[in-house]
Amino acid sequence: MFNFKLPYILLLIPIVTYLFFRKRASGAIKVPGIQIIKKHSKGSKKHLLGKVLIYLSTIFMIFALARPQVTSEGKIIKKDGIDIVISLDLSKSMEARDFNPNRLEKSKEILNTFVDKRANDRISLVVFGGEAYTKVPLTFDHDVLKNMISTITTDDISSNNRTAIGMGLGVALNRLKDSDSKSKVVILMTDGENNSGEMSPIGAAKVAKDLGIKVYTIGIGAKEIPIPGFFGTRYVQNNELDENLLQTIAAETNGKYFRASDSKEFQNIFNEIDNLEKTKIDSRSVYDIKEYYEELLKIALLLLLFGVFFQYFKYIRIP
């Protein structure tokens, strides 16, 4: 926004204009008609150039004294981000094709979309099967994280048809236990039941509760699994997922359990988690003021020098 700090000084402009261009009584004396003098006589307008330049110099000085300035509003933003650990099951059952193309690939696709929405948060990736380890530590570098998510496979971890849910949660908690973030969240994604590992899932949930870490659990898998056969495809009940366990973990930590039985539900789950765990953003307005009086004074000085030169040395007015 453009304004003048001392706008009342602009009232001098009409006064100065009047003083410069008012008509004065002529005190001319008659001289013999000499041709060389004609160009400096009243009939010539060149003698006005110096006066006009001096006038413009004065106007610029008045504008400078009025302190023209441009004020721009900005915001200082304080972001209170969330630390999130994604703990993803990489057991062989994640290759099941009840999702297109399979459970793992659909999980990777939705996770990358979720990461894009969490620009202000540190995110980590933990993977588990028969064992568990950290694939990506907590980071703001989401490009690295997304690249790692895109390239993981079930071969990245020893599985042997085992799923150590307790270990997957335990490693995730280890990533968050020293975090100073006000909000700490684990998103635990699995399609099976706990049948391996040194740490029990319930024990890990109690640790999460003590640490103030919220756990969202996601059970992946269609409620009925298609089984192709000689007489066509038949559907059988999916009994591999231990929903009671995942519900208990979520309830113990003040989190929430979700069942992803199809692609649309899967996407809606992460949209809901995104809404539930909003990053706190505080902002206050600041104002940047840029003044222009120095530039105007430089222009005024330049005009004054030229004006004096033309008025008193170049085009001297002889009445």
C-alpha positions in Angstrom: 0.0 0.0 0.0 1.4 3.4 -1.0 1.1 6.4 1.3 2.8 9.5 2.6 4.1 9.6 6.2 3.7 13.4 6.3 0.9 14.1 3.8 0.2 17.7 5.0 3.5 18.8 3.5 1.9 18.3 0.1 -0.1 21.5 0.8 3.0 23.4 -0.1 2.7 22.4 -3.8 0.0 24.9 -4.8 1.8 27.6 -2.8 5.1 26.9 -4.6 3.3 26.7 -7.9 1.7 30.1 -7.4 5.0 31.7 -6.4 6.8 30.3 -9.4 4.4 31.3 -12.1 2.6 34.4 -10.8 2.8 37.4 -13.2 5.1 40.1 -12.0 5.2 43.8 -13.0 7.7 44.3 -15.8 10.7 46.5 -15.0 12.0 46.2 -18.5 14.2 48.8 -20.1 14.3 49.6 -23.7 17.4 48.7 -25.7 18.3 49.1 -29.3 17.1 46.3 -31.6 20.0 44.0 -31.8 19.4 40.7 -33.6 21.7 38.6 -31.5 19.7 39.5 -28.4 16.4 38.3 -29.8 16.9 34.7 -28.9 17.1 35.7 -25.2 14.2 38.2 -25.4 10.7 37.8 -24.2 9.7 36.3 -27.5 11.9 33.2 -26.8 10.7 30.4 -24.5 14.1 28.9 -23.9 14.6 31.0 -20.9 11.7 29.2 -19.2 13.5 25.8 -19.2 15.7 26.6 -16.3 12.7 28.0 -14.3 10.6 24.9 -15.0 13.5 22.6 -13.9 14.0 24.5 -10.7 10.2 24.3 -10.1 10.2 20.5 -10.7 13.1 20.2 -8.3 11.2 22.0 -5.6 8.2 19.7 -6.2 10.3 16.6 -5.9 11.8 18.0 -2.6 8.3 18.5 -1.3 7.4 15.0 -2.2 10.6 13.8 -0.4 9.7 15.8 2.7 6.3 14.1 2.7 8.1 10.8 3.1 6.4 8.5 0.4 6.5 4.9 1.4 5.1 1.5 0.4 3.8 -0.7 3.2 3.5 -4.5 2.5 1.9 -6.9 4.9 3.5 -10.2 5.5 3.1 -13.1 8.0 5.4 -14.8 10.3 4.2 -18.4 10.5 5.1 -20.7 13.4 4.4 -24.3 12.5 4.0 -26.9 15.2 4.5 -30.1 13.1 3.7 -33.7 14.0 6.1 -36.6 14.2 4.6 -39.6 12.4 6.0 -43.1 12.0 4.5 -45.3 9.4 4.9 -49.0 10.4 4.2 -51.1 7.3 3.7 -54.9 7.1 5.9 -56.4 4.4 4.9 -60.1 4.9 4.3 -62.1 1.8 0.5 -61.9 2.3 0.8 -58.3 1.3 1.1 -59.5 -2.3 -2.5 -60.7 -2.2 -4.5 -59.4 -5.2 -7.7 -58.3 -3.5 -6.5 -54.8 -4.2 -5.3 -53.7 -7.7 -2.6 -54.6 -8.3 -2.0 -56.0 -4.8 -2.2 -54.9 -1.2 1.4 -53.6 -1.0 1.3 -51.6 -4.2 -2.0 -50.0 -3.2 -0.5 -49.2 0.3 2.5 -47.6 -1.3 0.3 -45.5 -3.7 -1.9 -44.2 -0.9 1.1 -43.6 1.5 2.8 -41.4 -1.1 -0.4 -39.3 -1.5 -0.6 -39.0 2.3 3.0 -37.9 2.6 2.4 -35.1 0.1 -0.3 -33.6 2.4 2.0 -33.5 5.4 4.5 -30.9 4.3 5.1 -29.6 7.9 5.7 -33.0 9.5 8.6 -35.2 10.1 7.8 -38.7 8.9 9.6 -42.1 9.3 9.1 -45.5 7.7 9.4 -48.7 9.7 8.9 -52.1 8.0 8.2 -55.4 9.6 7.5 -59.1 8.8 9.3 -61.8 10.8 11.5 -59.0 12.1 11.3 -55.2 12.1 13.7 -52.3 11.3 13.7 -48.6 10.4 13.8 -48.0 6.7 13.8 -44.2 6.9 14.3 -42.2 10.1 12.2 -39.2 10.9 12.8 -36.6 8.2 11.4 -33.5 6.5 12.9 -34.7 3.2 9.7 -36.2 1.9 11.2 -36.8 -1.6 13.6 -39.3 -0.1 10.8 -40.9 1.9 8.5 -41.2 -1.1 11.3 -42.7 -3.2 11.9 -45.3 -0.5 8.2 -46.1 -0.2 8.0 -46.6 -4.0 10.8 -49.1 -4.1 10.1 -51.4 -1.1 9.1 -55.0 -1.7 8.3 -58.0 0.4 11.8 -59.2 -0.3 13.2 -56.3 1.8 12.6 -58.2 5.0 12.7 -61.7 6.3 9.2 -63.0 6.6 8.8 -66.8 6.4 5.1 -66.2 6.7 5.5 -64.5 10.1 4.2 -61.2 11.2 5.7 -59.5 14.2 3.2 -56.7 14.9 4.6 -56.1 18.4 8.1 -55.6 16.9 6.8 -53.3 14.2 5.1 -51.1 16.8 8.1 -51.3 19.2 10.6 -50.1 16.6 8.2 -47.3 15.6 8.0 -46.2 19.3 11.8 -46.3 19.6 11.9 -43.7 16.8 9.5 -41.4 18.7 10.5 -41.8 22.3 13.1 -39.0 22.2 11.1 -36.7 20.0 10.3 -33.3 21.5 7.2 -32.9 19.2 4.0 -32.1 21.0 2.1 -34.6 18.8 3.5 -38.1 18.1 1.7 -40.6 16.0 2.2 -44.2 14.7 0.2 -45.5 11.7 0.4 -49.3 11.9 -0.6 -51.1 8.8 -0.9 -54.9 8.6 -3.0 -57.6 6.9 -2.3 -60.4 9.4 -2.1 -61.5 13.0 0.8 -61.4 15.4 2.6 -64.7 15.3 6.3 -63.7 15.8 8.6 -61.3 17.7 10.0 -60.8 21.1 7.6 -57.9 22.0 3.9 -58.5 22.4 1.6 -56.0 20.6 -0.4 -55.3 23.8 2.9 -54.6 25.7 4.0 -52.2 23.0 0.6 -50.5 23.1 1.0 -49.9 26.9 4.5 -48.4 26.2 2.9 -46.1 23.6 0.3 -45.0 26.1 3.0 -44.2 28.7 5.0 -42.2 26.1 1.9 -40.2 25.0 2.0 -41.7 21.5 -1.2 -42.2 19.6 -1.5 -45.3 17.4 -3.8 -45.6 14.4 -4.1 -49.2 13.3 -5.2 -50.2 9.8 -6.3 -53.7 8.9 -5.7 -54.3 5.2 -7.6 -56.9 3.2 -11.0 -57.6 1.6 -13.5 -59.3 3.9 -13.8 -62.0 1.3 -10.8 -63.3 -0.7 -11.3 -64.5 -4.3 -10.0 -68.1 -4.9 -9.8 -69.0 -8.6 -10.7 -72.6 -9.4 -11.6 -75.1 -12.1 -15.3 -74.3 -11.8 -14.7 -70.5 -11.5 -13.8 -68.1 -8.8 -15.1 -68.6 -5.3 -15.0 -66.3 -2.3 -13.9 -67.3 1.2 -14.0 -65.4 4.4 -10.7 -63.6 5.2 -9.9 -64.8 8.7 -6.2 -63.9 8.6 -6.6 -60.4 10.1 -6.7 -60.0 13.9 -9.1 -57.1 14.1 -9.6 -57.5 17.9 -5.9 -57.0 18.4 -5.7 -53.9 16.2 -8.8 -52.4 17.9 -7.2 -53.0 21.3 -4.0 -51.3 20.4 -5.8 -48.3 19.0 -8.1 -48.0 22.1 -5.2 -48.3 24.5 -3.4 -45.4 22.9 -6.4 -43.1 22.3 -6.1 -43.8 18.6 -8.5 -45.4 16.2 -8.8 -48.6 14.2 -9.7 -48.7 10.5 -10.6 -51.5 8.2 -9.4 -51.1 4.6 -11.4 -53.7 2.7 -11.3 -51.9 -0.7 -9.4 -49.1 -2.4 -11.9 -46.4 -1.7 -12.1 -47.2 2.0 -8.3 -47.3 2.1 -8.0 -43.8 0.6 -10.8 -42.5 2.9 -8.9 -43.8 6.0 -5.9 -41.7 5.2 -8.0 -38.7 4.4 -9.6 -39.1 7.9 -6.2 -39.5 9.6 -5.0 -36.4 7.8 -8.0 -34.4 9.1 -7.7 -35.8 12.7 -4.0 -35.0 12.9 -3.8 -31.4 11.7 -0.6 -29.5 12.1 -1.0 -26.4 14.3 -0.1 -23.2 12.5 0.1 -19.8 14.3 0.8 -16.6 12.4 1.1 -12.9 13.1 1.2 -10.0 10.7 4.3 -8.0 10.1 4.7 -4.9 8.0 7.6 -4.1 5.7 8.0 -0.4 5.0 10.1 0.9 2.1 10.8 4.6 1.9 11.5 6.5 -1.3 12.6 10.0 -0.1 16.3 9.4 -0.9 15.5 8.6 -4.5 13.3 11.7 -4.8 16.0 14.0 -3.2 18.5 12.7 -5.7 16.2 13.5 -8.6 15.5 17.0 -7.1 19.2 17.7 -6.8 19.8 16.7 -10.4 16.9 18.9 -11.6 18.2 21.8 -9.5 21.7 21.6 -11.0 20.3 21.6 -14.6 17.8 24.3 -13.7 20.4 26.7 -12.3 22.7 26.0 -15.3 20.0 26.8 -17.9 18.5 29.7 -15.9 21.7 31.6 -15.1 24.3 30.4 -17.6 22.8 29.0 -20.8 19.6 30.9 -21.5 19.8 34.2 -19.8 16.7 36.2 -20.1 17.2 39.8 -21.1 13.9 41.9 -20.9 
